[in-house]
Amino acid sequence: MSLQHFALAEFECRCGCGRAEMNATFLAQLDTLRSIYGKPLTVTSGYRCPSYNAKVSSTGMTGPHTTGKAADKGC
């Protein structure tokens, strides 16, 4: 998948496992949002492996970050 405004590495799990199993449709929508917004969006959390998500989120081993359909961002 080719993104105009993001690199896939920005969505890698912060635990260091290197996984970035992001949903292609979600990424395309996020890239479109960035185009419309017209300003940078910094990804602070993208994909989270289940074990890391359990450490940092109340959703435990599941949740939208573990499906690749969520990203936290800063402006």
N, C-alpha and C positions, 0 to 999 in steps of 0.2 A: 504494500500500500504506500502510495506517495502522498505525503502531507505537505501543504504549502507553508504552514506556520509552526509546525512542531516536528521534533525528531522523536522517533519511537523510544530512544533512550531516556527521554524525559518522563516516561511512564513506568520505568522499571521499579520493581518492588524495592523499598528502602531497606530491607533486611540484608541485602547484598546477594541474594540468590540469582539475580540477573534476569528474572522472569518479567516479561511485559506482555502478557497475554490479553491484549486489549481487543475489544469488539470493534470490527472494522466500521460498522454503521455508526457506532458511537463516536469513533475518531473522526469520521467524515463530518458528522454534525458539529463536533467541537471545532473543527477546522473552519467550517462555514460560519459559526458563531464568531470566531476570531476575525474573519474577513469583514463581517458586518460591524463588529465592535470597533475595528480600526486601530486598536491599541494592543500592546503585548499582553499576554496572559501567561503567568508563570505557573507551571504545574508543581504543586507542593506534595501531592500524593496521587499516584495513578493506580496501576495494578498493585494488589497486595496478595501475596501467597496466603493460603488459609492460616498457617501458623503465625505469620506476622500480623494478620488481621485480628486474630484472637488476642494478641498482645496489646493492640492499640485501639480496638473498636469494641463497642458493646454488642456488635452483631456476631462476635465469636468467629468460628471457622467459616462462616458464610457471610454473605452481604454483597452489595453491588460492586465493591472494589475487587472482590475475588472472582467476579464474572467478567471483569474488564469493561463494565458499563458505568463507571464512576470515575471522577477526577476532582480533586480539590485544587483550587487555583487561587493565586494571588493576582493582584492587578498592578 
